[in-house]
Amino acid sequence: MDITKIDQQTLNLLHKAFEIILNENKIPFKKIGIAEENEQLLFLYEGKDEKVHVFKWSKASCIGASIGAIAQSVLMPIIPHLRLLS
């Protein structure tokens, strides 16, 4: 499914896609979330340190891309960092 707008349903689907990728890469987490902030989207990650770590990317970069592609493009570069936090 290609993203045409950022709404609650899109955020919910992104959340599920992020969960799937984290599980596939064996990255444990206490909580994760996807949120909006102005023209950015945020990936919120709580690992074993019980601190919330925030990773941001542009909303505009999501339009026309698939949910899975966005989840991959956001998570894959930070997987090594998430391993240190988990």
Phi and psi restraints in degrees (value plus and minus 20) as a CYANA .aco file:
   2 ASP   PHI    -103.5   -63.5
   2 ASP   PSI     121.4   161.4
   3 ILE   PHI     -98.9   -58.9
   3 ILE   PSI     107.4   147.4
   4 THR   PHI    -130.6   -90.6
   4 THR   PSI     -43.6    -3.6
   5 LYS   PHI    -175.9  -135.9
   5 LYS   PSI     139.1   179.1
   6 ILE   PHI    -119.1   -79.1
   6 ILE   PSI      88.4   128.4
   7 ASP   PHI    -156.2  -116.2
   7 ASP   PSI    -197.0  -157.0
   8 GLN   PHI     -82.1   -42.1
   8 GLN   PSI     -58.0   -18.0
   9 GLN   PHI     -83.2   -43.2
   9 GLN   PSI     -62.0   -22.0
  10 THR   PHI     -82.8   -42.8
  10 THR   PSI     -63.8   -23.8
  11 LEU   PHI     -81.7   -41.7
  11 LEU   PSI     -60.4   -20.4
  12 ASN   PHI     -84.2   -44.2
  12 ASN   PSI     -61.7   -21.7
  13 LEU   PHI     -86.7   -46.7
  13 LEU   PSI     -59.9   -19.9
  14 LEU   PHI     -81.8   -41.8
  14 LEU   PSI     -62.1   -22.1
  15 HIS   PHI     -77.5   -37.5
  15 HIS   PSI     -67.2   -27.2
  16 LYS   PHI     -83.3   -43.3
  16 LYS   PSI     -62.2   -22.2
  17 ALA   PHI     -84.0   -44.0
  17 ALA   PSI     -59.9   -19.9
  18 PHE   PHI     -83.7   -43.7
  18 PHE   PSI     -63.1   -23.1
  19 GLU   PHI     -77.2   -37.2
  19 GLU   PSI     -66.0   -26.0
  20 ILE   PHI     -80.4   -40.4
  20 ILE   PSI     -66.8   -26.8
  21 ILE   PHI     -86.1   -46.1
  21 ILE   PSI     -61.1   -21.1
  22 LEU   PHI     -81.6   -41.6
  22 LEU   PSI     -64.3   -24.3
  23 ASN   PHI     -84.4   -44.4
  23 ASN   PSI     -61.6   -21.6
  24 GLU   PHI     -82.1   -42.1
  24 GLU   PSI     -52.0   -12.0
  25 ASN   PHI    -115.0   -75.0
  25 ASN   PSI     -10.4    29.6
  26 LYS   PHI      35.6    75.6
  26 LYS   PSI      24.6    64.6
  27 ILE   PHI    -122.6   -82.6
  27 ILE   PSI      85.9   125.9
  28 PRO   PHI     -93.6   -53.6
  28 PRO   PSI     134.5   174.5
  29 PHE   PHI    -172.8  -132.8
  29 PHE   PSI     132.7   172.7
  30 LYS   PHI    -103.1   -63.1
  30 LYS   PSI     -70.4   -30.4
  31 LYS   PHI    -166.8  -126.8
  31 LYS   PSI     129.9   169.9
  32 ILE   PHI    -154.8  -114.8
  32 ILE   PSI     141.5   181.5
  33 GLY   PHI    -177.5  -137.5
  33 GLY   PSI     139.6   179.6
  34 ILE   PHI    -144.1  -104.1
  34 ILE   PSI     110.4   150.4
  35 ALA   PHI    -159.4  -119.4
  35 ALA   PSI     143.6   183.6
  36 GLU   PHI    -125.0   -85.0
  36 GLU   PSI     124.0   164.0
  37 GLU   PHI    -167.4  -127.4
  37 GLU   PSI      82.5   122.5
  38 ASN   PHI      34.1    74.1
  38 ASN   PSI    -137.7   -97.7
  39 GLU   PHI    -115.9   -75.9
  39 GLU   PSI      -4.1    35.9
  40 GLN   PHI    -144.3  -104.3
  40 GLN   PSI     137.5   177.5
  41 LEU   PHI    -130.3   -90.3
  41 LEU   PSI     130.3   170.3
  42 LEU   PHI    -143.4  -103.4
  42 LEU   PSI     117.3   157.3
  43 PHE   PHI    -124.2   -84.2
  43 PHE   PSI      98.2   138.2
  44 LEU   PHI    -123.8   -83.8
  44 LEU   PSI     107.4   147.4
  45 TYR   PHI    -149.3  -109.3
  45 TYR   PSI     105.7   145.7
  46 GLU   PHI    -134.9   -94.9
  46 GLU   PSI      96.8   136.8
  47 GLY   PHI    -125.3   -85.3
  47 GLY   PSI    -174.9  -134.9
  48 LYS   PHI     -86.6   -46.6
  48 LYS   PSI     -43.0    -3.0
  49 ASP   PHI     -97.9   -57.9
  49 ASP   PSI     -23.8    16.2
  50 GLU   PHI      42.0    82.0
  50 GLU   PSI      -1.3    38.7
  51 LYS   PHI    -121.2   -81.2
  51 LYS   PSI     128.9   168.9
  52 VAL   PHI    -113.0   -73.0
  52 VAL   PSI     102.2   142.2
  53 HIS   PHI    -123.0   -83.0
  53 HIS   PSI     117.5   157.5
  54 VAL   PHI    -137.6   -97.6
  54 VAL   PSI     110.2   150.2
  55 PHE   PHI    -143.3  -103.3
  55 PHE   PSI     108.1   148.1
  56 LYS   PHI    -133.2   -93.2
  56 LYS   PSI     131.3   171.3
  57 TRP   PHI    -171.8  -131.8
  57 TRP   PSI     145.2   185.2
  58 SER   PHI     -95.9   -55.9
  58 SER   PSI     114.3   154.3
  59 LYS   PHI     -80.5   -40.5
  59 LYS   PSI     -61.1   -21.1
  60 ALA   PHI     -78.5   -38.5
  60 ALA   PSI     -50.7   -10.7
  61 SER   PHI     -89.6   -49.6
  61 SER   PSI     -34.5     5.5
  62 CYS   PHI    -105.0   -65.0
  62 CYS   PSI     -48.7    -8.7
  63 ILE   PHI     -84.9   -44.9
  63 ILE   PSI     105.7   145.7
  64 GLY   PHI      68.9   108.9
  64 GLY   PSI     -26.8    13.2
  65 ALA   PHI    -120.9   -80.9
  65 ALA   PSI     140.0   180.0
  66 SER   PHI    -102.2   -62.2
  66 SER   PSI     137.2   177.2
  67 ILE   PHI     -75.7   -35.7
  67 ILE   PSI     -67.5   -27.5
  68 GLY   PHI     -83.8   -43.8
  68 GLY   PSI     -60.4   -20.4
  69 ALA   PHI     -84.8   -44.8
  69 ALA   PSI     -60.3   -20.3
  70 ILE   PHI     -85.4   -45.4
  70 ILE   PSI     -66.4   -26.4
  71 ALA   PHI     -78.4   -38.4
  71 ALA   PSI     -64.1   -24.1
  72 GLN   PHI     -83.1   -43.1
  72 GLN   PSI     -67.0   -27.0
  73 SER   PHI     -87.4   -47.4
  73 SER   PSI     -50.0   -10.0
  74 VAL   PHI    -100.2   -60.2
  74 VAL   PSI     -64.8   -24.8
  75 LEU   PHI    -100.3   -60.3
  75 LEU   PSI     -60.2   -20.2
  76 MET   PHI     -76.3   -36.3
  76 MET   PSI     -62.4   -22.4
  77 PRO   PHI     -87.4   -47.4
  77 PRO   PSI     -42.7    -2.7
  78 ILE   PHI    -123.8   -83.8
  78 ILE   PSI     -19.2    20.8
  79 ILE   PHI     -74.3   -34.3
  79 ILE   PSI     -65.6   -25.6
  80 PRO   PHI     -78.7   -38.7
  80 PRO   PSI     -59.5   -19.5
  81 HIS   PHI     -86.5   -46.5
  81 HIS   PSI     -61.6   -21.6
  82 LEU   PHI     -84.3   -44.3
  82 LEU   PSI     -53.5   -13.5
  83 ARG   PHI     -81.2   -41.2
  83 ARG   PSI     -57.7   -17.7
  84 LEU   PHI     -89.2   -49.2
  84 LEU   PSI     -50.1   -10.1
  85 LEU   PHI    -105.6   -65.6
  85 LEU   PSI     -36.9     3.1
